[in-house]
Amino acid sequence: MGPAFITSFSYSHIERKLNQYNISIAVKRSMLEQLRTLPVIESNRLMQYVLMFHFAVCDEKIMTEDFYYLTPLYEDTLLQYNDEGNDPLLPETHDKEQALLLAVEQGNPSYKQAFSLSSVAASIKVNETTSLLHYKYPTYRFISFCCKAAQDGGLSRYIAYSLSNIYLEAVDNCQTPSELKRIIDVMYEDYITRVHECRQSNALSAPLRTCRDYIEQNPTSDLSLEMLSGLVGYTPYYLSKLFKKEMGMTLNNYIKKTRIKYAKLLLVSQKDSIQQISEQLHFCSSSHFSETFYEQAGMMPREYRKKYS
């Protein structure tokens, strides 16, 4: 149930408030649509969800007065804000954080040289004595901000949130700060690479963008030339020829490239075996999957999993 922001104001209450201002209908509608994309939930609705969730799991009815609210472990830390608003658990300065997010929005592949960081995670200040939960809080926040920046850079909302969900789950499963740092590095580079590729391919024709987006969003589907050609209304021969002309590679190679990219996520965030992952991604055998993975990643799947997860 989350991560999400909690508010005491309902969506209708905000809409009524907007009606009090002298703004156009178009602007108001745009603002409300933007608000709907935020992970915000009313406190009353959250309480209802908690009651239903508890009943579904425990088969026990409880009341809101039965709730026990934990005092945050980081309460003392929250009192350490200085006049500039710096937070010791978050990036050292607001400017550095904005620079990191701008690199995601721009899809800047030279971000490592730009920031002179051996690790993006170095921008989050955490002591070895800091509890693991203290380390996870800013990590959740950073992933959410990268998700938003990637959407601003042109990455589809579906892909951006799908990646966010995968990496948030991977953070949940982390047991040490070093694991979290590796997740941050992989996540950050993944978002930047995808935004970069997206911005590079903006000149594609509409049918090719539809085809590309479908492949990106459905890497575990049984993707075939016949199915994709039917999706865009072209003959298989014409789609194959046009795809190579505009994308600079064959359709089959692009499908394999996309599946290997998704395989990297699965290897980092899931516990499935190499065989299970190869079957999910429709490779004829685990050996063929490993060979293709090595061609694109420069290492075998098992090595990649060991290095990054």
Backbone torsions as a table, in degrees:
resi	resn	phi	psi	omega
1	MET	NA	77.2	-179.4
2	GLY	136.5	-172.5	3.5
3	PRO	-71.9	145.2	179.4
4	ALA	-155.0	155.1	173.6
5	PHE	-86.0	148.0	-179.2
6	ILE	-112.1	136.0	179.0
7	THR	-135.0	153.6	176.3
8	SER	-92.2	-3.0	-179.2
9	PHE	-100.1	132.3	177.2
10	SER	-80.9	164.2	178.0
11	TYR	-60.9	-41.9	180.0
12	SER	-64.8	-34.7	178.0
13	HIS	-64.1	-43.2	178.8
14	ILE	-63.9	-40.5	179.1
15	GLU	-61.7	-41.3	178.7
16	ARG	-65.2	-37.7	178.4
17	LYS	-63.8	-41.0	-180.0
18	LEU	-63.6	-31.0	-179.5
19	ASN	-65.1	-17.7	-178.6
20	GLN	-80.4	-13.1	-177.7
21	TYR	-99.5	153.5	-178.4
22	ASN	-85.8	74.4	178.6
23	ILE	-126.5	156.6	-176.6
24	SER	-72.5	160.7	179.2
25	ILE	-62.6	-38.6	-178.8
26	ALA	-63.2	-43.1	179.9
27	VAL	-66.3	-43.6	179.9
28	LYS	-61.9	-43.4	179.6
29	ARG	-62.4	-41.3	179.0
30	SER	-62.6	-42.5	179.8
31	MET	-64.1	-41.8	-179.3
32	LEU	-66.9	-37.4	178.1
33	GLU	-65.1	-38.8	177.2
34	GLN	-65.2	-39.9	179.9
35	LEU	-62.7	-34.9	-179.1
36	ARG	-65.7	-23.0	-179.3
37	THR	-81.5	-13.1	-178.2
38	LEU	-79.5	142.0	178.4
39	PRO	-77.1	71.2	-177.2
40	VAL	-119.3	141.1	179.2
41	ILE	-136.8	140.8	177.3
42	GLU	-66.6	144.7	-178.6
43	SER	-62.4	-39.8	179.4
44	ASN	-63.8	-41.9	179.4
45	ARG	-66.8	-38.1	177.7
46	LEU	-60.3	-42.7	178.7
47	MET	-60.0	-41.0	178.8
48	GLN	-63.0	-42.2	179.3
49	TYR	-63.5	-40.5	180.0
50	VAL	-63.2	-43.3	178.8
51	LEU	-60.4	-46.0	-179.7
52	MET	-66.8	-40.0	-179.5
53	PHE	-64.0	-44.3	179.4
54	HIS	-62.2	-41.1	-179.5
55	PHE	-67.2	-40.1	-179.2
56	ALA	-65.0	-37.0	-176.8
57	VAL	-84.6	-44.0	-171.8
58	CYS	-104.2	-7.2	-177.0
59	ASP	54.5	43.6	-177.5
60	GLU	-140.0	130.5	177.7
61	LYS	-86.0	131.5	176.3
62	ILE	-129.9	167.8	178.8
63	MET	-112.9	162.2	-179.3
64	THR	-61.5	-29.2	179.3
65	GLU	-71.8	-10.9	177.1
66	ASP	-82.0	-8.0	-177.9
67	PHE	-66.5	143.9	175.1
68	TYR	-118.4	117.0	-176.2
69	TYR	-92.8	120.9	-180.0
70	LEU	-77.7	139.9	171.9
71	THR	-78.5	127.5	-177.5
72	PRO	-55.4	139.8	179.0
73	LEU	-64.9	-24.1	-175.2
74	TYR	-96.2	20.3	-175.8
75	GLU	-58.0	-41.9	179.6
76	ASP	-63.8	-37.5	-179.0
77	THR	-64.8	-36.6	-178.4
78	LEU	-64.4	-19.8	179.4
79	LEU	-82.7	-3.1	-174.8
80	GLN	-94.4	7.1	177.0
81	TYR	-58.5	137.0	176.2
82	ASN	-99.4	-175.9	-174.8
83	ASP	-64.0	-27.2	-179.6
84	GLU	-81.5	-6.1	178.4
85	GLY	82.2	14.1	179.6
86	ASN	-71.6	144.7	-180.0
87	ASP	-116.9	122.7	-176.6
88	PRO	-63.1	-15.7	-179.3
89	LEU	-93.9	-7.9	-174.4
90	LEU	-111.5	177.1	-180.0
91	PRO	-48.6	148.0	-169.3
92	GLU	-56.0	-38.7	179.2
93	THR	-137.3	157.7	176.8
94	HIS	-62.2	-37.4	-178.0
95	ASP	-63.7	-40.5	-179.4
96	LYS	-65.8	-42.4	178.8
97	GLU	-61.3	-44.0	179.5
98	GLN	-63.8	-36.4	178.4
99	ALA	-65.5	-40.6	178.5
100	LEU	-63.3	-43.4	-179.1
101	LEU	-71.2	-33.1	177.4
102	LEU	-64.7	-36.7	178.1
103	ALA	-62.7	-36.9	176.5
104	VAL	-66.1	-47.7	-178.3
105	GLU	-60.8	-35.1	-179.4
106	GLN	-86.1	-11.0	-176.0
107	GLY	62.1	43.9	-174.2
108	ASN	-82.3	106.1	-176.3
109	PRO	-72.1	-14.1	179.6
110	SER	-97.4	29.7	-175.9
111	TYR	-61.9	-32.2	-177.6
112	LYS	-65.5	-41.8	178.1
113	GLN	-70.1	-35.6	-177.4
114	ALA	-64.7	-38.1	-175.9
115	PHE	-100.5	-8.2	-178.5
116	SER	51.9	44.1	-179.7
117	LEU	-111.4	132.3	173.5
118	SER	-74.7	-19.5	179.5
119	SER	-153.7	133.1	176.6
120	VAL	-59.2	-33.0	-178.6
121	ALA	-62.8	-17.9	179.1
122	ALA	-64.6	-16.5	179.9
123	SER	-78.0	-10.0	177.3
124	ILE	-103.9	119.6	-173.8
125	LYS	-82.6	111.8	179.2
126	VAL	-138.9	131.8	176.9
127	ASN	-85.7	159.5	175.7
128	GLU	-64.6	-24.3	-179.0
129	THR	-85.5	-9.3	-179.2
130	THR	-69.4	139.2	-179.4
131	SER	-66.4	157.0	-178.0
132	LEU	-61.3	-36.9	178.5
133	LEU	-62.6	-39.1	178.4
134	HIS	-61.0	-33.3	-179.6
135	TYR	-76.4	-34.0	-176.8
136	LYS	-71.6	-34.0	-177.0
137	TYR	-55.9	-54.3	179.5
138	PRO	-67.3	-24.6	178.2
139	THR	-68.1	-44.7	175.9
140	TYR	-56.7	-45.6	-177.3
141	ARG	-62.0	-45.4	-176.9
142	PHE	-64.8	-40.8	178.1
143	ILE	-62.2	-44.2	179.7
144	SER	-61.8	-41.0	179.7
145	PHE	-68.5	-37.7	177.5
146	CYS	-65.1	-37.5	177.3
147	CYS	-60.1	-45.9	179.4
148	LYS	-66.1	-43.1	-179.2
149	ALA	-63.3	-37.6	179.0
150	ALA	-64.7	-38.6	176.7
151	GLN	-65.7	-40.1	176.9
152	ASP	-63.3	-28.4	179.3
153	GLY	-82.2	-4.9	175.7
154	GLY	115.6	-6.3	178.9
155	LEU	-70.4	140.6	-177.4
156	SER	-62.6	146.3	-178.3
157	ARG	-59.9	-38.7	-179.0
158	TYR	-60.9	-49.3	-177.7
159	ILE	-67.0	-43.0	-178.3
160	ALA	-59.3	-46.3	-179.2
161	TYR	-73.0	-33.0	176.8
162	SER	-62.4	-44.0	176.9
163	LEU	-62.9	-43.6	179.9
164	SER	-57.6	-45.4	-179.5
165	ASN	-61.9	-41.1	-179.2
166	ILE	-64.3	-45.6	-176.9
167	TYR	-72.7	-33.9	176.3
168	LEU	-64.3	-39.2	177.3
169	GLU	-66.1	-38.9	178.5
170	ALA	-63.3	-38.5	177.3
171	VAL	-63.7	-41.7	178.0
172	ASP	-56.2	-36.1	-175.2
173	ASN	-85.2	-7.3	-178.4
174	CYS	-68.9	144.4	-178.9
175	GLN	-113.9	-16.3	-178.0
176	THR	-136.7	156.4	176.5
177	PRO	-58.7	-35.3	-179.8
178	SER	-65.1	-34.8	175.7
179	GLU	-64.2	-41.5	179.4
180	LEU	-62.1	-41.0	179.6
181	LYS	-62.1	-39.5	179.3
182	ARG	-66.6	-39.6	178.8
183	ILE	-61.5	-43.1	179.8
184	ILE	-60.7	-45.0	-179.2
185	ASP	-61.6	-46.2	-179.2
186	VAL	-64.7	-45.9	-179.8
187	MET	-59.5	-46.7	-175.8
188	TYR	-63.4	-46.2	179.6
189	GLU	-65.8	-35.8	179.9
190	ASP	-62.7	-49.1	179.5
191	TYR	-60.8	-45.7	-178.2
192	ILE	-62.7	-43.2	-179.7
193	THR	-62.2	-44.0	-177.9
194	ARG	-67.7	-40.8	178.1
195	VAL	-65.2	-40.7	178.5
196	HIS	-59.8	-47.1	180.0
197	GLU	-65.0	-37.6	179.9
198	CYS	-64.4	-44.3	-179.2
199	ARG	-69.4	-32.4	178.5
200	GLN	-67.6	-28.6	-174.1
201	SER	-103.1	17.3	179.7
202	ASN	-65.5	-20.0	-178.7
203	ALA	-81.8	1.2	-179.5
204	LEU	-65.5	152.6	174.1
205	SER	-68.0	157.8	-176.8
206	ALA	-57.1	-45.7	178.9
207	PRO	-60.7	-37.6	180.0
208	LEU	-69.1	-37.2	176.9
209	ARG	-64.1	-40.4	177.6
210	THR	-61.0	-45.2	-179.5
211	CYS	-63.7	-46.5	-179.5
212	ARG	-61.9	-46.5	-178.6
213	ASP	-62.9	-37.5	179.6
214	TYR	-65.0	-41.0	178.6
215	ILE	-64.0	-44.7	-179.2
216	GLU	-62.5	-36.5	-175.2
217	GLN	-87.3	-12.9	-176.7
218	ASN	-133.8	54.7	-176.7
219	PRO	-66.5	-20.0	-179.9
220	THR	-94.6	0.7	177.2
221	SER	-79.7	163.7	177.9
222	ASP	-82.1	83.7	-175.1
223	LEU	-80.2	121.2	179.1
224	SER	-130.2	158.1	178.7
225	LEU	-60.7	-39.7	-178.3
226	GLU	-65.0	-43.6	-178.5
227	MET	-66.2	-43.7	-177.8
228	LEU	-69.4	-36.3	177.9
229	SER	-65.7	-36.9	176.2
230	GLY	-66.8	-32.2	-179.8
231	LEU	-63.3	-38.1	-176.7
232	VAL	-103.9	-1.0	176.5
233	GLY	78.5	25.8	177.3
234	TYR	-111.3	163.1	171.9
235	THR	-76.1	152.6	178.6
236	PRO	-54.8	-41.5	-178.5
237	TYR	-63.0	-45.2	-176.3
238	TYR	-68.6	-40.7	178.8
239	LEU	-63.3	-42.0	-179.9
240	SER	-61.4	-43.0	-179.3
241	LYS	-68.7	-44.2	-179.0
242	LEU	-67.3	-38.8	-179.0
243	PHE	-61.7	-45.0	-179.6
244	LYS	-66.3	-35.7	-179.5
245	LYS	-67.3	-44.7	-175.0
246	GLU	-85.9	-33.9	-175.9
247	MET	-94.6	-16.6	179.4
248	GLY	77.8	12.0	176.4
249	MET	-154.0	162.9	179.5
250	THR	-72.3	157.8	178.8
251	LEU	-60.5	-41.7	-179.1
252	ASN	-62.6	-40.6	178.8
253	ASN	-67.2	-35.0	178.9
254	TYR	-68.4	-39.2	177.4
255	ILE	-62.0	-44.3	179.1
256	LYS	-63.8	-40.9	179.4
257	LYS	-62.0	-42.7	-179.7
258	THR	-67.0	-40.0	-179.7
259	ARG	-67.9	-37.5	177.9
260	ILE	-67.1	-36.9	176.9
261	LYS	-61.5	-41.9	179.3
262	TYR	-71.8	-33.5	178.1
263	ALA	-60.6	-36.0	178.3
264	LYS	-60.7	-40.7	177.5
265	LEU	-63.0	-45.5	-178.0
266	LEU	-64.1	-39.2	-178.8
267	LEU	-65.1	-35.0	-178.1
268	VAL	-80.1	-38.2	-168.9
269	SER	-105.5	-15.8	-176.6
270	GLN	-116.6	165.5	179.8
271	LYS	-105.2	6.4	-179.3
272	ASP	-60.8	149.0	179.0
273	SER	-72.0	166.3	177.2
274	ILE	-59.6	-40.3	179.5
275	GLN	-62.4	-44.7	-179.2
276	GLN	-64.0	-40.2	179.1
277	ILE	-66.3	-41.9	179.3
278	SER	-63.3	-36.0	178.0
279	GLU	-70.1	-40.8	177.6
280	GLN	-57.9	-36.5	-175.3
281	LEU	-96.0	11.9	171.4
282	HIS	63.9	35.3	170.2
283	PHE	-84.1	145.4	-174.4
284	CYS	-67.7	-24.8	178.0
285	SER	-158.0	162.7	179.0
286	SER	-68.6	-29.2	178.6
287	SER	-69.0	-40.1	176.8
288	HIS	-65.4	-39.8	176.7
289	PHE	-61.3	-45.3	-178.6
290	SER	-64.1	-40.2	178.6
291	GLU	-63.8	-45.6	-179.8
292	THR	-65.2	-39.9	179.2
293	PHE	-62.4	-42.9	-179.6
294	TYR	-63.9	-39.6	179.6
295	GLU	-59.7	-37.2	-174.4
296	GLN	-95.6	-31.6	-175.3
297	ALA	-103.0	-14.7	179.9
298	GLY	78.5	8.0	176.9
299	MET	-155.0	161.6	-179.9
300	MET	-75.9	157.1	-179.5
301	PRO	-54.5	-40.5	-178.3
302	ARG	-65.0	-38.5	178.0
303	GLU	-65.7	-41.5	-179.5
304	TYR	-62.1	-44.2	179.3
305	ARG	-62.8	-42.3	-178.3
306	LYS	-65.8	-37.1	-177.0
307	LYS	-73.8	-40.3	-171.3
308	TYR	-105.7	-12.2	178.4
309	SER	-136.4	NA	NA
